Amino acid sequence: MPSRRTVLAAGAGVTATLAVGGPAHADDRRPDELLARMTLEEKVGQVFVSRVYGHSATAPDRADVEANLGELGVRTAAELLARYRLGGIIYFGWAHNTRDPRQIADLSNGIQRASLQQPNGLPVLISTDQEHGAVCRVGRPATLFPGAMAIGAGGSRADARTLGRLSGRELRAMGVRQDYSPVADVNVNPANPVIGVRSFGADPAAVAALVAAEAEGYRAAGVAATAKHFPGHGDTAVDSHTGFPVITHTREEWEALDAAPFRAAIAAGVDSLMTAHILVPALDASGDPATLSRPIVTGILRERLGFDGVVVTDALDMAGVRTKYGDDRVPVLALKAGVDQLLNPPDLDVAWNAVLKAVRDGELTERRLDASVLRILRLKSRLGLFDEPYVSQAGVGRTVGAPQHLAAADRIAERTTTLLVNEGPLLPLSPRTHPRLLVVGADPASPTGTTGPPTGVLAAALTALGFGATALSTGTAPSAEAIAGAVTAAAGADAVVVATYNVTASDGQRTLVERLAATGRPVVAVAVRNPYDVAHLPSVRACLAAYSWTDVELRAAARVIAGAVEPRGKLPVPVRRADDPTRVLYPIGHGLTYRP
């Protein structure tokens, strides 16, 4: 790409050649000047962030064209931007946006080019969910770091900051300037089906420190971090994707448990915050989800906490925000509540026209709309999008998956693996005393960027460390036949490593572990998602918490099993007894080492 860009500097037809540089200065007047020249339709477009199918902005595959026509009424991203003048695009793997880093960079450039060539064209704020751990949209060869709860187990602000800084550099190199991370929810409910290991932990102060550090890292990289999900999604047993969660915390409990990470994010200068589709009666008794609540978004977030950055909704196609109002009312009510960006409405045409009509009818004032558009334009200015909207393939090759980034991710992972049980002690294992290992267990759907199921990744990593390791996948719900096969295979092993995934009291995984332990072979359990599994596995002689089943975390667990590194992680959440949940089995801070 050329070293200088021609981008819109002011009104219609006015362009200027601007030197490539870092984020614009705080006194940049371009956002105000641009706002003054925008039509109402252009302003409405700026507050929407939409999905679009395809690996290319102008030439997606046929199936993606059909998906775009069916859901968005256009063929390509370029047509979508021309019709709705969108302020943002969100990338998803399932929308085929993120095949590989070089393709992502080309897609980002195509999106920017399509938007900037429009009359009064503006750069697009491209976003994605790159939380790391269980939720990633951009996979290998990009660098994949341990997820939030693993970082919580490490407890290092420096590691959280490094994650944000290096991940931010890679995202920026691909043209992604807004990341919907970090998760600021305090996971105090072990049954939480949607947050869990996406949270840094259950201690508000510890979560707050790590949220702030990660946000600082992203900001240093020139990417907008997004703390989510305000006012706090950590104490629910309902997934807001499929239902409408109710948080029963009192206002005092909210202050004590939920508020601290968001306060810390704001103090750290986080650029954006995401709302949650949850009901919090103590904060708003109207029955509206937080996303549509003026007392929560404006009263608490804006006025009480003093946040004047960009507020983005969680995805508007989720059930939690659609249970009370229709898809035409939700975007209008969100803006009236104080939100700035409307993320991924199920029917963009309905939503876009509803906002336009609300302004024309006087339900939503243009002054209110202007406030959101100005925040969005100022964020684009701070991120350097007016000066440097494009990225280069040279930058991708130099930055994404750089060897020093990959090495940093491995070092961080080694500081997170948590040894919960070690009777004997059994661990570390040695190829001399336990040369033949059987690796069995869960094979959940692989997160983006993994090389295979946990059993295969663990077996490969252990083999590389000198063991003869064989993988046998028994699944997350092993059948009687699968369990019998594992027991038979264990007869030829010196020890068995079992990957567990969210074990429950009546789970077939628990039966698998018990049957393997009954063979007399030493059994090592590796919880590859929630660390709560250990409460249901009394028969194991050793148990590790890896917090996710991504390659980087499983390789670190293998190194701990082999004694190549010392286990250093400490539980960031309490593990309660399976037979009496009122009692704690392992408290926050529990974690064994190999040293006396």
N, C-alpha and C positions, 0 to 999 in steps of 0.2 A: 504494500500500500504506500502511497506518497506520504511524505513526512509532514505535509500540511493539509488541512481539510477545509473545504468550502462549506460552511453551514449557515443557517439562518441566524442573523444577528438581531433583526428588528422586525419590521412589518412586512407586508406583502411585497414580494419581489425584491426585497433588500437582502443582499448577501454580503458576507465579508470573509476574507481569508484570514484565519486565525492560527497562530502557532500552536502546535500540540504541546500540552503541558499538563500539570496536575489539576486538582480541583480548583474551581473559580474562587475568588476572594469573596468574603462575606458581603462586601459592598457592591457586588456585581448588580447592575441595574437592569440587566437583560430580562430577568423574570417579570419585573413590573412592566417593562416596555412591551414585552410580548403579550402579557395579559391584556393590556389596554387595546391591543389590535386584534384580539381573537373574537371570532363570532361565537354566538351562544352554542351552536352545534360543536364547534371545536373545543369549547370548554367542557361540554358534556363528555366528549370523547376522552379527554384527559383523565377523568376520574375512573375510567374502566381499565381493568387488567383482564385480558382474556386468554384462554387456551387457543391454540390453532394446531391443526394436524400437519405433519410433514417435516422432512429433513431440510427442505429448501423453501425459501420465501416465495419463489416464483415457479418452481417445477417440482412439486411434491409427487410422490407415487400415486397411481390411480386410486388405490384404496383410500389414501389420505384426502384426495380430491373429493371422493364420494362422502367421506366422513365430514369434511368441511361444508359441503353442500347440504348435507342432511341436518347438521347441527347449527351452522352459522350462516348459511345462505350464500356463501362465497366459495370460490375454488381454492384460493391461496391466501397466505399471510399478506401478500401485497394487496390483494383485493379487499381483505378485511380492514387493513389500515386506511385504504382509500375511502371505504364506505363509512367507517365509524371514527376515524381520526383518533385511534386509541392512544392513551398515554402509556400503556404497559402491555407486555406479553409475558405469560408464564410458560416455562418449559416443563414438559413431562416426558418420562420415558415411554409411557403408553401412547403418547401422541406422536411418537417417533421423532421427537426433537433432539434427542441426545444420543445419537449413535456412537460418536467418537469426538474427541476435542476439536479436530480440524473441521469436521462437518459442523459442529456447533458454532465455531467462529464464522464460518461462511454463512450459516443461517442468520446469525446476529448481524453480520454486515448487510445481508440482503434485506432484513427487516429495517435496519436504519436507513438504507438507501431508498426503500419504498416509501418510508414515512417522510424523509427529508425532501423528496422530489414533489411532494404535494404542495399546493399553494399554502403559504405560511407553515411549511412543514417543520415539525419538531422531532428531536431525537426521542427514541422509545426507551423507557426504563424496563429492561428485561430482567426477569426474576425467576427463581426456582427454589425448591426445598432441598437444600444441601445441608442437612443436619449432621450427617455422618452417623455411623452405626447403622441402626435399623432403617433409617430413612435417608436415601440418597437418590438423586435423579441423574447425576453424572458419575459414571463408573470408570473402571480401568480403561485407559492407562492413567487417568487422573489419580491424584493421591487420595486415598480413603483413610480417614483418621478414626480412632475409637469414638464411639458414641458418647452422649452426654453422661449417662450413669457411670460409664467406665472412667470418664474424666473426673467425675465426682469421687470415684474410688481412689484415683490418684491424688486428688485434693490439691493440685498445683495450679495456681493462677497463671504461672508462666506457661504451663502446657496449654491451658485454655486460650491464652493470648496467642501462642504460637499456632494453634489450630486455626483460629480466626484469621491470622495474618497470612499464613501459607495457603489456606483454602481460598481466602479472598483474592490473593494474587492469581491463583489458577482460574477462578471464576471470571475475574476481570479480563484475563488474557483471552477468554472465550466470548467476551462481550456480555457477560451476566453481571449486572451492577447492583442487584438487590437480592439478598439471600434471606429466606424466611427461617432464620435461626439467629440466636439460640432460643431453645425452649426454656422459659422462665417459670414454668409450673413446678410447684413443690409437691412431689408425688408421695402423699401421706396415705394413700389407699392402695394396698397391695393388689386389690382386684381391679384397679384401673385398666380398662381394656384398650385405651387409646394413647395414653401417655407412658406410664411405666418407665422403661429404660431410656426413653427420650428425655427424661428429666435428669438433672444433675443429682437429685437425691431428695431426702425428706427433711433436711435441716435448712430452715429459711436463710440463715446467715451464710451457710456454706454455698447454697445455691446462688444467693445474691452475689457473692464474691466471684464465682465462676462465670455467671451471666455477664457481669460487668467486664471481666477480663476478655471473654470471647468477643464481646461487642467492640472493645477497644482494638482488638486484633483486626477485625474486619474493617473498622474505620481507618486504621493505619494503611490498609491495603487499597483503600479507595472504593470499598464496596459497602453498601448500606446494609447493616445488620437489622434484623427485625425480631425483637423480643416478643414471645407469644406464650400463652394465649390469655390476654387480659380479660377479666380480672383474676384469672387463675383456674386452671383445669385439672389440678392435681388430686382432687378428692371427689372422684366420681366413679361409679360402676357402669356408666352408660357412655357409649361412643357417640359423640355429636355428629359423626358422619351418618349414623343410622337412627339416632333417637335424639331426645331433648333432655340433656342432663340437668339435674337440679343440685346445686351446691347449698347445703344447709348450714354453712358456717354463719355464726353471728357476725356482726360488724367487727366486734373485738377479735374474734377468731380470724377474720379476714386480715385485719391489721397485723396480727401476730404470725399467721402462717403464709399468706399469699402475697401481701403487698411488698415485702422487702426486695425481692428480685427485680420487680418493675421499678421501684424507687432507685435501685442501684444502676439499672440500665439507663434510666434517665440521667442520673448523675454522671454516668460515663459518656454521655453524649450520643446515645443510640439514635439512629436516624429515623427508625420507624417502629411501631408497635402494632401487633395484630390482635384483634378482638376475638373472643370466644363465643360460640353459639351455645351459651349455657344460661340457666336461670339462677339468679342469686337474689332470693327474696329480701335478704337483709340489706342489700344495696339498692334494690328497686322492687317495690311491691306490685308493680303493674302487671307482672306475668310476661313481660317482653324479654327476649334473649338479650344478653349484654351487648351484642352487636347493634341492636336497635334501640338501646336504652340511652336517652339523653342524660339521666342522672348519673349513669356510669361513665359514659364516654366523655361528656362535657363536664358534668359536675365533679366527678372524681379524677379522671385522667387528665383532663385539660386544666381545670380550675384548682383542684386540690393538690395534685401532684405536679402541676406546672409543665406538662408536656406540650410543646408546640411543634413537634415534628409531625411526620406523616403517619396517620392512623389508617391501617388497611384491615379490611374484614378478613376473617377466615373465608374459605370458598363458599360462595352463595348457592352452590348446588348441593350443600350438605343438608341433611334432614333437620338438624337442630335449629336452623334459621327459617325453615319453610313450614313449620307446623302450625303457626298462628296466622300468617299472612301469605297472600299470593305472591308470585314471582314479580308482578308488576309493582307491588307495594314495598317489598323488601329493600330495593336500592334507594328509594325515596326516603324511607324511614331511617335507613342507615346514615344518609347524608344529614338528615334533620337531627340525628343523635349526635353528630360531630365527626363522623368518619370522613376520610379523604379519598381512599382508593377502594373501589368495589371489585372484589376479586372473583373472577370466573363465574359469572351468573349462568344459570342453566340455559337461559334463552337470552342471548345478548341483545337481539333486536327488541324484545319486549322490555328489557331493563333499560336500554338506552333511550327508547322512546318514552318510557314512563318518567324518567328524570327530565327529559326535555319538556314534556307536557306539564310536569309539576312546576317547573320554572315559569313557563308561559302562563300558567293558570294562577300563579302567585302563591301556591302552597309552599314552594321552596324559593327563597329570594335569590336573585342573581348575585347579590353581595355574599350570601352564604356559600354559593358555588364558587365564587371567585376566591374565597379564603382557602378552599381546598386546592384549587388549581394553582394558586400561588405557592402553597407549601410544596406541591409536587414539582413545580418548575424550579423552585429554589433548591430542592434536593437534586434535581438533574444538574443544576449549575454546580453545586458543591462536588458532585461526582465527576465533573469534567465532561459531561456529555455534550455540551454546546461546543466545546473546543476539540474534543477527541471522541467522536461517536463510533469510530471504526476500530477494529483490531487487526492484527497481522498474523499470518501463518508463522512468521519467524518468532513472534512473541509466544505463540502456542508451543512451538517446538522447544523454546528456551525455558518455558515456565511450567507447563502442565506435566505432572509426573516427573519433575526434576529429581535426580538421584538424591539430592540433599533433602528434598521434601519427603520422599519415601523413607529415608533413613530416620528423619524426625518422627514420622508416624510410628515406625517400629519402636523407637526409644520410648515414646510416650506410652504405647500399648504395654510395654514391659513394666511400666510403673503403675498399671491399673489392675492387672490380674490379681484376684483376691483368693487366698487360701483359707477356706472356712473350716475344714476338717482335715486332720492328718494323724490318724491313729497309728501308733507303732514307734516312730513315724514310718509311714509307707513311702512318702515322697521325700526327696526326688527318686525317680526310678533311674536305673542304670542299664545300658545295653549289656553290661557284663552279667548282672543278676537277673534281668528280665528282658532277654533279647527278643522274645516274640510277643508282640502286642496285638490284641484284637480291639479294633475301634468300631463300636456299634452305636446305634441310637437314632436320634431325631434327624430328619432331613426337611426342615421347613423350606418354603419357597425362598430361594437365595436372594438376598438384597442385591441391588445394582452393584456390579463390579466384582462379585465374588467368583471364584473359579469352580465352585461346585458345592455339594452339600457338606455340612460340617464334618461328617465321618471321613469323607475323602480328603478334605483339607487338613484335618488333624492327622490322619494316617500319613499323608505326604510329608507334613512337617516333622513328624516323629521319625519317619524313615530317613529324612535328611540329617537328623541328629544321631543316627547310628543304630536305630532299632529296626527290626523287621516288623513293620506294622501293616496289618491287613484291615481294610474297611469293609463293613457289612451294615448297610442301611436298614434299619428296622422301622423308621417312620415315627411321626409324632403320636400315632395311635397304633402301636404294634399289635398285630393279631397273634392268636395263640400259636399259629404256625411260624410266624416270624420270631417269636420268643423262643420257641423250641429250637429253631435253627441257630439262634445266637448261642443258646446253652450248649448245643452240640459243638459249635465252632470254638467256644471257650475252652474246651478240653485240650485243644492244641496250642493254647496261649499260656504265657507266663503271667500275664496280667491283662485286665480288660479296662479299656477307657470307654465310658458311656457318655455321649452327648445328650443332655436332657433339655427339654423346651417346655417351660410353663407346666410343670407337673402338678397334678391335683391328687386328692386322697384316693379317688377311684380310677386313677389313670392307668392305662396299660403300660406306660413308661415305668411307673412304680413297680408293677409286677415284673417287668423285664429286669430291673435292677435287683429286686429281691431274688429272682431265680438265678441270676448270674452270681450274686453273692453266695448263694447256697452251694455253688459248685466248689467253693473253697479257693477259687482264684481271687487274688486281690482286685478290687474294683475301685476305679477312680472315676468320679462323676464330674463332668464339666457342664455347668449350667450355661447354655448358650444364649439365653435371653434373661429372664427374671432371676435374680439371686434367691428368690423365695423357694426355689425347688428343693434346697437342702433340707427344709423342714419336713419334707415327705420322703426323705431317703435315709432313714436311720441305719440301714444295713451297709452303707458304703464306708470304706476305711479312709477315703480321702475325697474331698469335694472342692472344686474350684468354681469361682464365678468369673465368666468371661464377658458378660453383659451384652454380647451380640455375637452373631455367627458370621461376621465378616472375616475375610482372610487375615487382616492385620491383628485382630483380637485372638483368633484361633492359633495363629503362629506364635503369638506371645504366650498363650496357654501351654502350647507344646514345649516351649523353651523352659517354662516353669516346671512342668512335669519332669523334664530331663535334667533339671538343676543347672541349666545353662545360664539362667538368671534367677535371682532371688524374688519370691513373691513379695510385693510391696503394697498392693492395694488394701484399702480398708473399706468396710461396708459403708456406703453413703445412705443406706436405708436400714431400718431394723427388720430382722426376720423373726416373725412370731411363730409360736409353737403351732403345729398342725392340729394337735388335740385340744388346745386351749389358746385361742387367738388373743386372749387378754394378757397373756404372758409372753415376754420376749425371750426367744431362744438365743439369738445373737444380736447384740445392740449395734447401733451406729458406731463405727470405729473398730469393729472386730476384724481381725485379719492376722493370720499366723505367718511366721517366717521360718526359714530353715536354720537360722542361727540360734544358738542357745540363749 
